[in-house]
Amino acid sequence: MSDDNKLFTTGWKDYELIDAGGNKKLERWGDVITIRPERQAYFRSELPFDQWENKADLVFEETGKKSGKWKSISSKNVKDSWSIKYNELTFLLEPTKFKHLGIFPEQRTNWDYLKQHISEGDKMLNLFAYTGAASIVGKACGADVTHVDSVKQLITWARKNMEASELDGIRWVHEDALKFAEREVKRGNKYKVVVMDPPAWGIGAKKEKWKIEDQLPKLISVAHRLLENRGILILNTYSPKVDLKTIAGHVNPLFEQFSLQELWMKTKTGKYMFYGHLLRARRK
Ligand SMILES: C[S@@+](CC[C@H](N)C(=O)[O-])C[C@H]1O[C@@H](n2cnc3c(N)ncnc32)[C@H](O)[C@@H]1O
C-alpha cells in the first residue's frame, strides 16, 4: 500500500484501535473495550471475532440503519459514562444510540496540530463542533474560542468536557454553522484559526438542511472571509461524495500552503483504516 498523501493519526495512552475487519472495529477507551460497526472495515479482521468478544466489555448491536443499542458482554460493571484523558485534558464518554461514544479519536492529529499553531489570545472558531474536543484543546492553548453546534445536548456535553478539563470561558453558540459564520462575516469578525468538521448531512438548530456536497463551496468561501490574513483552516470531511479533487477545486483559489490528505489509522494488529479527508490550509 502506498503511503503517498496519507496522514496516519494514532491512538494514545487512553485510546487504542485494537483491530478492525468484518465491518466492525475493536477499540479501547481507558479500561473499557468496545465493538462497534464500521463501514470502512470491509476487510477481514486480524483476530477472530471470538477473541474480540473475549476482550470486549460492550458491543453495539444495530437495530435500524442509524441506531441501535449497546450490550454488556463482560463481567465488568461499565458505568453509563466514564472519562478518558488526552494529555492534561479530560473527555467524558457515553455510549450513544448512534454508536458513538463522544469523541472522534482520529482527530488526535488535529489536536496536536492546533497545539503547535495556536498562541495565547488567538481567536479560534470551531464549526460543527460536536462535544468540543478541538475547542477544549484550543482553550487549553490560551485561544479565545467560539464553539458552534446545532444540537443543544452536544453543547451541554462539550461544556462538561471543558469543566472536567478545568477550563472556562468558551463561547457557546447553538446555531446553524453556516448561518452563524455568515453573520460573523457581516459583523466583520476575524479569526486566526477556523476548524470545521461538517457531517455528510445534518440539521441546523432551526431545522436548516445541511448537505455537504451542496454547501461545501459556500462554507469554504465564508471561512476564507472569516480568517485573518495568513489564518489557518482545518477541514475534515467524511462523505464519499466529496473527494480530494473536489475539495482542492474549492480551496485552491483561496488558500495556499495546504496539505490535503487522506486520514488513516493503523490498528494494533496491523490493519489500515480510512477516516476521511483532511485539509490544512493558510489563507492567501
Ligand atoms: C462529525 S461531528 C463533528 C466531530 C468533532 N469535530 C470532533 O472531532 O469531536 C458533526 C457535528 O455537526 C453538528 N451539525 C450537524 N449539522 C449542523 C448544522 N447545520 N449546523 C451546526 N452544527 C451541525 C452535529 O450536531 C455534530 O455535532
Ligand as a Chemical Component Dictionary entry (heavy atoms), coordinates in Angstrom:
data_LIG
# 
_chem_comp.id                   LIG 
_chem_comp.type                 NON-POLYMER 
_chem_comp.pdbx_formal_charge   0 
_chem_comp.three_letter_code    LIG 
# 
loop_
_chem_comp_atom.comp_id 
_chem_comp_atom.atom_id 
_chem_comp_atom.alt_atom_id 
_chem_comp_atom.type_symbol 
_chem_comp_atom.charge 
_chem_comp_atom.model_Cartn_x 
_chem_comp_atom.model_Cartn_y 
_chem_comp_atom.model_Cartn_z 
_chem_comp_atom.pdbx_ordinal 
LIG C1  C1  C 0  -18.878 14.920 12.615 1  
LIG S1  S1  S 1  -19.452 15.714 14.032 2  
LIG C2  C2  C 0  -18.032 16.626 14.464 3  
LIG C3  C3  C 0  -16.975 15.880 15.289 4  
LIG C4  C4  C 0  -15.962 16.786 16.055 5  
LIG N1  N1  N 0  -15.278 17.666 15.172 6  
LIG C5  C5  C 0  -14.946 16.019 16.898 7  
LIG O1  O1  O 0  -13.929 15.567 16.391 8  
LIG O2  O2  O -1 -15.190 15.849 18.084 9  
LIG C6  C6  C 0  -20.603 16.802 13.264 10 
LIG C7  C7  C 0  -21.329 17.778 14.200 11 
LIG O3  O3  O 0  -22.051 18.707 13.382 12 
LIG C8  C8  C 0  -23.264 19.053 14.041 13 
LIG N2  N2  N 0  -24.162 19.605 13.000 14 
LIG C9  C9  C 0  -24.833 18.961 12.027 15 
LIG N3  N3  N 0  -25.484 19.838 11.211 16 
LIG C10 C10 C 0  -25.197 21.091 11.692 17 
LIG C11 C11 C 0  -25.538 22.409 11.279 18 
LIG N4  N4  N 0  -26.304 22.634 10.233 19 
LIG N5  N5  N 0  -25.018 23.447 11.991 20 
LIG C12 C12 C 0  -24.227 23.235 13.069 21 
LIG N6  N6  N 0  -23.873 22.011 13.503 22 
LIG C13 C13 C 0  -24.351 20.943 12.827 23 
LIG C14 C14 C 0  -23.720 17.794 14.715 24 
LIG O4  O4  O 0  -24.571 18.086 15.797 25 
LIG C15 C15 C 0  -22.367 17.190 15.150 26 
LIG O5  O5  O 0  -22.054 17.598 16.448 27 
# 
loop_
_chem_comp_bond.comp_id 
_chem_comp_bond.atom_id_1 
_chem_comp_bond.atom_id_2 
_chem_comp_bond.value_order 
_chem_comp_bond.pdbx_ordinal 
LIG C1  S1  SING 1  
LIG S1  C2  SING 2  
LIG S1  C6  SING 3  
LIG C2  C3  SING 4  
LIG C3  C4  SING 5  
LIG C4  N1  SING 6  
LIG C4  C5  SING 7  
LIG C5  O1  DOUB 8  
LIG C5  O2  SING 9  
LIG C6  C7  SING 10 
LIG C7  O3  SING 11 
LIG C7  C15 SING 12 
LIG O3  C8  SING 13 
LIG C8  N2  SING 14 
LIG C8  C14 SING 15 
LIG N2  C9  SING 16 
LIG N2  C13 SING 17 
LIG C9  N3  DOUB 18 
LIG N3  C10 SING 19 
LIG C10 C11 SING 20 
LIG C10 C13 DOUB 21 
LIG C11 N4  SING 22 
LIG C11 N5  DOUB 23 
LIG N5  C12 SING 24 
LIG C12 N6  DOUB 25 
LIG N6  C13 SING 26 
LIG C14 O4  SING 27 
LIG C14 C15 SING 28 
LIG C15 O5  SING 29 
# 
